[in-house]
Amino acid sequence: MFSKLDELEKRYDKLSADMSNPDIIANQAEWNKLAKEFSGIEELTLKYREYKEKTKAIEETRLMLSESLDRELRTMVQEELEELEHALDALTLEIKRMLIPKDPSDDKNVVVEVRAGAGGEEAALFASELYRMYVRFAERNRWKTEILSSNFTDIGGVKEIVFVLEGKGAYSRLKYESGVHRVQRVPKTESGGRIHTSTSTVAVLPEAEEVEVEINPSELRIDVFRSSGNGGQSVNTTDSAVRVTHLPTGMVVSCQDEKSQLKNKEKAIRVLRARLLDVMQTQKQKEYAQERKSQIGTGDRSERIRTYNFPQGRISDHRITMTMHNLENFLDGEISEMLDALIAADQDESLKDQAE
């Protein structure tokens, strides 16, 4: 680990010097390239330097303890040593986590698909709440939200909604949200006051660039049809809705939110590209890692990952056995604490894999 960090520090110093070189400054493209690399290793390099400073301070403190000291001073130095050692342990773990190979999709925007599962209208209402939760989380992070496709019910539920969240590190933060979300509560439509259990599924896909997933137009079948709407939505009088079928895989994506047939087609292909990238990445993960079991689960869409219990006001994530009691705020987008715990659990599992 330390030889790698030493090399990284040397590279950091060289980049720093090169970026001050007048010839490179004059070449904006080259300077931008170096600046990007510099930015990518700066945090880890500074952490390593902090680690070396802490190590040196510990050596000096231990040396002081080997000398003749009065009781009060020895106690003070011993306490300082314990604090330094504790800080060094925490810093070592942080550096190890930063050395875990980064998911190449972490910096991408995400395409999120929320669908009502078992539970009829109640499941659709819960799906609409999950959609709002992610939108509110995006707003807290100053991310942009764009709906690609939606299908609402008459009373405001969501049968299916597909949307994009654009922001720095969106996929790294939300990729563990894929799976089955379960809600336990008394539905608004229940007159007997009985608690029902309903589900909604969430799929979080990294948005694919055109260069990553090339789609041959000849492999697409494009069907157009008349949009339908309910719940006060306008119904188009022209065939603007689009259904795109990817013939090699049989994947089908429909979009009818826009009044323009061209825009609906563009949005449908955007979703299709994300789904194809997800299939490609899943296949690669199987090839390289076989069946790597992780605390945070497989990310399978059929996996029950979390329960939202309204009578008790709690949220329980079944992958890391974490329970929180702030249901109202959680559904208002305050999900960072849960996401941080999921990320930490995955990193811990990766560290175990590296140790084996």
VMD Tcl script that draws the C-alpha trace (Angstrom):
set ca {
  {0.00 0.00 0.00}
  {2.74 2.43 1.00}
  {4.82 1.94 -2.16}
  {1.71 2.82 -4.16}
  {1.16 5.92 -2.03}
  {4.81 6.96 -2.42}
  {4.48 6.73 -6.19}
  {1.24 8.69 -6.03}
  {2.93 11.45 -4.02}
  {5.79 11.67 -6.54}
  {3.26 11.95 -9.37}
  {1.40 14.66 -7.43}
  {4.59 16.72 -7.05}
  {5.45 16.30 -10.75}
  {1.98 17.35 -11.84}
  {2.17 20.37 -9.55}
  {5.48 21.39 -11.14}
  {4.30 20.73 -14.70}
  {1.17 22.82 -14.20}
  {3.43 25.78 -13.32}
  {5.44 25.32 -16.51}
  {4.79 28.30 -18.88}
  {4.89 26.02 -21.94}
  {2.18 23.78 -20.52}
  {0.12 26.74 -19.31}
  {0.16 28.01 -22.89}
  {-1.26 24.67 -24.06}
  {-4.74 24.84 -22.54}
  {-5.75 21.31 -23.58}
  {-2.65 19.77 -22.00}
  {-2.99 21.89 -18.86}
  {-6.63 20.85 -18.44}
  {-5.64 17.20 -18.81}
  {-2.99 17.51 -16.09}
  {-5.31 19.54 -13.85}
  {-7.93 16.80 -14.04}
  {-5.41 14.14 -13.03}
  {-4.06 16.41 -10.27}
  {-7.53 16.95 -8.88}
  {-8.16 13.19 -8.95}
  {-5.19 12.35 -6.70}
  {-4.95 15.49 -4.56}
  {-7.22 14.39 -1.70}
  {-5.52 11.00 -1.31}
  {-2.03 12.53 -1.48}
  {-2.86 15.08 1.21}
  {-4.32 12.32 3.39}
  {-1.09 10.33 2.97}
  {0.97 13.36 3.98}
  {-1.23 13.78 7.03}
  {-0.65 10.10 7.79}
  {3.14 10.59 7.66}
  {2.92 13.64 9.92}
  {0.83 11.67 12.45}
  {3.32 8.77 12.33}
  {6.23 11.14 12.98}
  {4.34 12.77 15.86}
  {3.70 9.34 17.42}
  {7.40 8.44 17.20}
  {8.37 11.72 18.87}
  {5.75 11.26 21.60}
  {6.91 7.71 22.32}
  {10.46 9.02 22.54}
  {9.31 11.53 25.16}
  {7.77 8.71 27.20}
  {11.12 6.92 27.24}
  {12.61 9.88 29.04}
  {12.41 10.66 32.73}
  {9.18 12.61 33.29}
  {7.20 13.55 36.36}
  {3.87 11.80 36.85}
  {1.65 14.68 35.69}
  {3.63 15.29 32.49}
  {3.83 11.56 31.75}
  {0.05 11.31 32.05}
  {-0.40 14.21 29.63}
  {2.03 12.73 27.11}
  {0.38 9.29 27.39}
  {-3.04 10.80 26.71}
  {-1.63 12.66 23.71}
  {-0.12 9.43 22.39}
  {-3.46 7.60 22.68}
  {-5.23 10.41 20.79}
  {-2.61 10.34 18.04}
  {-2.82 6.55 17.69}
  {-6.60 6.67 17.53}
  {-6.43 9.39 14.85}
  {-3.86 7.36 12.91}
  {-6.08 4.25 12.93}
  {-9.01 6.28 11.60}
  {-6.80 7.89 8.96}
  {-5.41 4.50 7.88}
  {-8.93 3.14 7.36}
  {-9.89 6.25 5.40}
  {-6.85 5.89 3.13}
  {-7.58 2.19 2.54}
  {-11.13 3.06 1.53}
  {-9.86 5.74 -0.85}
  {-7.57 3.15 -2.47}
  {-10.49 0.87 -3.34}
  {-10.80 0.83 -7.16}
  {-13.43 3.36 -8.15}
  {-16.57 2.29 -9.97}
  {-16.17 3.89 -13.43}
  {-19.85 4.85 -13.37}
  {-19.75 6.67 -10.02}
  {-19.57 10.16 -11.53}
  {-22.39 9.55 -13.99}
  {-25.91 10.93 -13.92}
  {-28.58 8.34 -13.18}
  {-31.74 7.10 -14.82}
  {-34.14 6.08 -12.05}
  {-37.16 3.87 -12.70}
  {-39.85 3.60 -10.01}
  {-42.73 1.16 -10.50}
  {-45.71 0.19 -8.36}
  {-45.50 -3.45 -7.28}
  {-47.89 -5.57 -5.24}
  {-50.71 -3.68 -3.58}
  {-52.76 -2.01 -6.30}
  {-53.54 1.68 -5.81}
  {-51.71 1.77 -2.47}
  {-48.53 0.56 -4.18}
  {-48.93 3.29 -6.79}
  {-49.31 5.95 -4.07}
  {-46.18 4.63 -2.36}
  {-44.31 4.73 -5.69}
  {-45.25 8.41 -6.03}
  {-43.83 9.06 -2.54}
  {-40.57 7.33 -3.47}
  {-40.35 9.46 -6.60}
  {-40.87 12.60 -4.53}
  {-38.25 11.39 -2.02}
  {-35.59 11.15 -4.73}
  {-36.60 14.51 -6.23}
  {-36.34 16.18 -2.82}
  {-32.94 14.52 -2.26}
  {-31.84 15.85 -5.66}
  {-33.03 19.35 -4.73}
  {-31.01 19.21 -1.49}
  {-27.94 18.41 -3.60}
  {-28.81 21.00 -6.26}
  {-29.14 18.33 -8.93}
  {-31.35 18.67 -11.99}
  {-34.38 16.41 -12.45}
  {-35.98 15.51 -15.78}
  {-38.90 13.12 -16.29}
  {-38.42 10.84 -19.28}
  {-41.60 8.78 -19.02}
  {-44.52 8.61 -16.61}
  {-47.83 6.86 -16.05}
  {-49.99 8.29 -13.24}
  {-53.20 6.96 -11.71}
  {-56.41 8.95 -11.25}
  {-55.72 9.73 -7.57}
  {-52.08 10.77 -7.95}
  {-50.33 7.43 -7.70}
  {-47.58 6.31 -10.04}
  {-47.80 3.10 -12.03}
  {-44.37 3.80 -13.51}
  {-42.08 6.81 -13.75}
  {-38.64 7.09 -15.34}
  {-36.53 10.16 -14.65}
  {-32.98 11.43 -14.84}
  {-31.05 12.97 -11.94}
  {-28.12 15.07 -13.16}
  {-25.47 15.93 -10.60}
  {-21.94 15.25 -9.44}
  {-21.58 11.71 -8.12}
  {-25.28 10.92 -8.57}
  {-24.70 7.24 -9.36}
  {-22.18 6.80 -6.52}
  {-24.80 8.04 -4.06}
  {-27.92 6.30 -5.36}
  {-26.74 3.00 -6.86}
  {-27.70 1.04 -3.73}
  {-31.36 2.09 -4.03}
  {-32.13 -0.59 -6.63}
  {-34.49 -3.26 -5.35}
  {-37.87 -3.75 -3.73}
  {-39.08 -1.12 -1.26}
  {-41.84 -2.29 1.08}
  {-44.37 -0.10 2.89}
  {-46.50 -1.08 5.90}
  {-49.40 1.23 6.78}
  {-53.16 1.71 6.76}
  {-54.03 2.71 3.16}
  {-56.22 5.74 2.52}
  {-58.55 3.40 0.67}
  {-58.88 1.06 3.71}
  {-62.03 1.68 5.75}
  {-61.36 -1.00 8.37}
  {-58.12 0.51 9.67}
  {-56.07 -2.59 8.91}
  {-52.36 -2.36 8.12}
  {-51.48 -3.47 4.62}
  {-48.14 -4.31 3.06}
  {-47.41 -3.01 -0.45}
  {-44.27 -2.78 -2.56}
  {-42.64 -0.66 -5.23}
  {-39.52 -1.44 -7.20}
  {-36.66 0.95 -7.91}
  {-34.01 0.59 -10.59}
  {-31.04 2.98 -10.62}
  {-29.02 2.91 -13.84}
  {-25.96 4.98 -14.79}
  {-26.82 7.16 -17.77}
  {-24.91 5.94 -20.81}
  {-23.05 8.14 -23.25}
  {-23.48 7.50 -26.96}
  {-19.84 6.43 -27.24}
  {-20.36 3.80 -24.51}
  {-23.43 2.16 -26.00}
  {-23.71 2.47 -29.74}
  {-27.20 1.71 -30.99}
  {-27.57 0.73 -34.62}
  {-30.75 2.38 -35.99}
  {-31.36 -0.67 -38.16}
  {-31.74 -2.73 -34.96}
  {-34.60 -0.59 -33.72}
  {-38.31 -0.87 -34.46}
  {-40.13 2.41 -33.93}
  {-43.88 2.35 -33.39}
  {-45.97 5.49 -32.89}
  {-49.37 5.69 -31.25}
  {-51.73 8.17 -29.67}
  {-50.92 9.23 -26.11}
  {-53.40 8.56 -23.34}
  {-53.76 10.47 -20.12}
  {-55.82 10.58 -16.96}
  {-56.12 12.52 -13.78}
  {-56.45 15.84 -15.58}
  {-53.61 15.22 -18.02}
  {-54.12 16.33 -21.59}
  {-54.64 13.67 -24.21}
  {-52.84 14.19 -27.49}
  {-54.86 14.15 -30.67}
  {-51.86 13.11 -32.79}
  {-49.71 9.98 -32.84}
  {-46.87 11.49 -30.82}
  {-46.26 8.64 -28.37}
  {-43.33 6.40 -29.30}
  {-42.50 2.77 -28.58}
  {-38.91 1.73 -29.31}
  {-38.02 -1.98 -29.53}
  {-34.38 -3.06 -29.51}
  {-34.54 -6.11 -31.76}
  {-31.34 -7.92 -30.60}
  {-32.41 -7.93 -26.93}
  {-36.18 -7.51 -27.17}
  {-36.06 -4.50 -24.83}
  {-39.05 -2.18 -25.21}
  {-39.21 1.45 -24.07}
  {-42.27 3.68 -24.45}
  {-42.48 7.43 -23.99}
  {-45.49 9.72 -24.35}
  {-44.77 12.67 -22.03}
  {-43.79 15.09 -24.80}
  {-46.14 16.43 -27.48}
  {-43.34 16.02 -30.01}
  {-42.84 12.59 -31.52}
  {-39.12 13.36 -32.02}
  {-38.62 14.31 -28.36}
  {-40.41 11.18 -27.20}
  {-38.17 9.09 -29.44}
  {-35.03 10.79 -28.08}
  {-36.11 10.19 -24.48}
  {-37.00 6.55 -25.16}
  {-33.59 5.90 -26.73}
  {-31.95 7.62 -23.74}
  {-33.64 5.13 -21.40}
  {-32.83 2.23 -23.72}
  {-29.15 3.18 -23.77}
  {-29.03 3.23 -19.95}
  {-30.69 -0.18 -19.73}
  {-28.29 -1.68 -22.27}
  {-25.30 -0.28 -20.34}
  {-26.70 -1.81 -17.15}
  {-26.93 -5.23 -18.83}
  {-23.35 -4.92 -20.11}
  {-22.01 -3.93 -16.69}
  {-23.93 -6.68 -14.92}
  {-22.44 -9.24 -17.30}
  {-18.93 -7.90 -16.69}
  {-19.45 -8.09 -12.92}
  {-20.48 -11.72 -13.23}
  {-17.43 -12.49 -15.37}
  {-14.95 -10.81 -13.00}
  {-16.48 -11.43 -9.60}
  {-18.72 -14.48 -10.10}
  {-21.15 -14.30 -7.18}
  {-19.49 -11.78 -4.87}
  {-21.69 -11.54 -1.81}
  {-21.84 -8.12 -0.20}
  {-23.48 -6.68 2.89}
  {-25.31 -4.22 0.70}
  {-26.84 -7.01 -1.38}
  {-26.76 -7.84 -5.03}
  {-28.75 -4.87 -6.27}
  {-31.16 -7.31 -7.88}
  {-34.49 -5.69 -8.71}
  {-36.27 -8.62 -7.00}
  {-34.40 -8.17 -3.73}
  {-36.34 -6.64 -0.83}
  {-33.99 -3.98 0.46}
  {-35.97 -1.70 2.78}
  {-39.19 -1.47 4.78}
  {-41.04 1.77 5.56}
  {-43.22 1.16 8.63}
  {-45.66 4.04 9.13}
  {-47.31 2.94 12.44}
  {-43.87 2.87 14.10}
  {-42.40 5.73 12.08}
  {-39.31 3.72 11.15}
  {-37.26 2.76 8.13}
  {-35.30 -0.50 8.17}
  {-32.67 -1.41 5.60}
  {-32.37 -5.19 5.55}
  {-28.92 -5.33 3.92}
  {-27.08 -3.58 6.75}
  {-29.67 -4.13 9.51}
  {-29.93 -0.38 10.02}
  {-33.09 1.17 11.47}
  {-33.97 4.86 11.62}
  {-36.97 6.57 13.23}
  {-37.39 9.68 11.09}
  {-39.80 8.38 8.47}
  {-41.39 11.73 7.62}
  {-38.06 13.48 7.07}
  {-36.66 10.45 5.24}
  {-39.48 10.56 2.70}
  {-38.82 14.28 2.36}
  {-35.38 13.48 0.94}
  {-33.24 13.30 4.09}
  {-31.67 9.97 3.10}
  {-27.95 10.86 3.25}
  {-27.32 9.07 6.56}
  {-28.68 5.81 5.15}
  {-26.76 6.22 1.89}
  {-23.51 6.91 3.79}
  {-24.01 3.72 5.82}
  {-24.60 1.66 2.67}
  {-21.50 3.10 1.00}
  {-19.39 2.40 4.12}
  {-20.69 -1.18 4.30}
  {-19.76 -1.79 0.67}
  {-16.30 -0.31 1.21}
  {-15.76 -2.51 4.28}
  {-16.72 -5.56 2.26}
  {-14.30 -4.53 -0.50}
  {-11.52 -4.19 2.08}
  {-12.25 -7.72 3.33}
  {-12.08 -9.03 -0.24}
  {-8.70 -7.33 -0.75}
  {-7.40 -8.83 2.50}
  {-8.38 -12.32 1.34}
}
mol new
graphics top color blue
foreach p $ca { graphics top sphere $p radius 0.5 }
foreach p [lrange $ca 0 end-1] q [lrange $ca 1 end] { graphics top cylinder $p $q radius 0.2 }
display resetview
